[in-house]
Amino acid sequence: MTHEIDFDDIIAKYRSDPYKYIEVCAPHTGVVAFRVGKGAAVDAASGEWLHIPGTRLFEITRENNGKPIFSPIAGIVSELRADLEGRFVEAGEPLMTIRHPLKKKDIIENILKDVLYLFRAPEKAKYFFALDIQTRIDKKGARSVTIKPGDEILTMSLMKRDTPVYYAGEEGVIHSVYFEPGLSVAQGEPLIGICSAEKLPLIQKVITRVKAEWDNI
Amino acid sequence: MASFDHVSAARLKTHIDEVELPLRRSGAHAESAAEILRYGAFIGSEVHCHASLDRTMVRARRAINQLEEAGRSIRSGTTIIAASLTGSKGRFTRHWHAPPGGLWGTVILVNTLLPRFRNLLPQTVGVACCEAVRRYGVPATIRWINDVLVDERKIAGFLCESFTGERSGEEYCLLGFGINVNNEQFPHELRDSAASVSMVAGRSVDLTRFACDFLAALAFQVGLLHYHETRVLRQETEEHPHPLLLLWRELSDSIGRPVVYGFDVVARPQYRARTVEVTNDGGLRLRLEDGREIVEYSGEIRYL
């Protein structure tokens, strides 16, 4: 966890390039057929349950089974490997890059993710707080709940099989909650962000500073 | 009310040999029935019956840890049964009424399946229970994922929880089962939504025999998971369709129905949809009112 933050450096970085770049790779081997060109605007999945797919980026065909790949995020196609059109690629081959413009909220979240200890999803599944933690959150709010290594903090639910998830990080308060109980979380995505009590003022400083600086850009 | 005397590993084995195997030899897996049952033979490797417990899931965890403390490991398939429970619960904060007359228990499984096959463990208890209940002339069906209903009244519910041994770090899957067999009195709030085998069959049921029927069917279904996994890994068969899901589809009435879906559908219903199919990996494909589709791998449905 970062103890000191060079705000000027961070703000300058985001000011000069307020974008996030997402590389989209081939999910498996197959023949690629692009459905968007360089410079195209693409949308992310939408709908209340994220059930409306994003823009179709390309299809990858293996053994006559074509799989459409949709954009995971909104933005502009900034790089495209057009030379791979109609060619066979290996799994993991980068095919395009999407440039996603960051909002103030995204920037705060990005910086917080550098400062907080992130507890990540062990598997793609749905998550909910353990009953004891949920009760404490309901009573006092998440930022009043302190957790320590070994605490049962979450339940991972997949196909109605519930698996207790034990915390394995630094002791601290639950500062940020990144999941919603009804929505699936991909493996490796952050579930919660933890902050030790003495670092809470630093967190508040991050939020205040970015809000003030960003409004002036 | 028919009494619950005692289920033992030996009694279950006899039941499998004399009842379950002949039944399976006349079914969908006639030729491989004996081999599948051998794969599932560890179910009920030890059976511990109690007159009353708080919760069998709690007892199971304690038994695992106590044995580990003594430098031993629990036998996979160890089954804990109680004639009644004083602190039983369903998922989330739901209460489960478990008086004498029902079949209440937990099967402890050492986690040895690959994740893609292990994900189907919750379906094994639903299928096994539905098969056992139907043997008593009760037209039970399965509601995704594994609730067993009769005329839309719940006759059985299951909890599947992972547990890691505190000392060894060994991972277990605990299959908790609650089946209304001869218990006919339900709390006021459950009177319209619960039923028991005896209520529908019109007669009391030999609870020990029923327990053997259920556990023997479970031995077959869990055995089928292991048998199929082995065949897939040996490249003797395709991974899909999984034979367990084929059985599930035959027993379920969940497809093609208007439903409400929710991760915790009782406390927080999320959306209405029509069920389309169960996918080859056990997910439920739902069509929303706007025609879009979602596949859910967790959560619950209620019929509309």
Boltz contact constraints between the chains, C-beta under 6 A:
constraints:
  - contact:
      token1: [A, 49]
      token2: [B, 294]
      max_distance: 6.0
  - contact:
      token1: [A, 51]
      token2: [B, 292]
      max_distance: 6.0
  - contact:
      token1: [A, 51]
      token2: [B, 294]
      max_distance: 6.0
  - contact:
      token1: [A, 52]
      token2: [B, 292]
      max_distance: 6.0
  - contact:
      token1: [A, 126]
      token2: [B, 263]
      max_distance: 6.0
  - contact:
      token1: [A, 126]
      token2: [B, 298]
      max_distance: 6.0
  - contact:
      token1: [A, 157]
      token2: [B, 298]
      max_distance: 6.0
  - contact:
      token1: [A, 158]
      token2: [B, 298]
      max_distance: 6.0
  - contact:
      token1: [A, 159]
      token2: [B, 119]
      max_distance: 6.0
  - contact:
      token1: [A, 159]
      token2: [B, 122]
      max_distance: 6.0
  - contact:
      token1: [A, 159]
      token2: [B, 282]
      max_distance: 6.0
  - contact:
      token1: [A, 159]
      token2: [B, 297]
      max_distance: 6.0
  - contact:
      token1: [A, 160]
      token2: [B, 122]
      max_distance: 6.0
  - contact:
      token1: [A, 160]
      token2: [B, 145]
      max_distance: 6.0
  - contact:
      token1: [A, 160]
      token2: [B, 160]
      max_distance: 6.0
  - contact:
      token1: [A, 161]
      token2: [B, 122]
      max_distance: 6.0
  - contact:
      token1: [A, 161]
      token2: [B, 160]
      max_distance: 6.0
  - contact:
      token1: [A, 162]
      token2: [B, 161]
      max_distance: 6.0
  - contact:
      token1: [A, 163]
      token2: [B, 162]
      max_distance: 6.0
  - contact:
      token1: [A, 181]
      token2: [B, 263]
      max_distance: 6.0
  - contact:
      token1: [A, 182]
      token2: [B, 263]
      max_distance: 6.0
  - contact:
      token1: [A, 182]
      token2: [B, 270]
      max_distance: 6.0
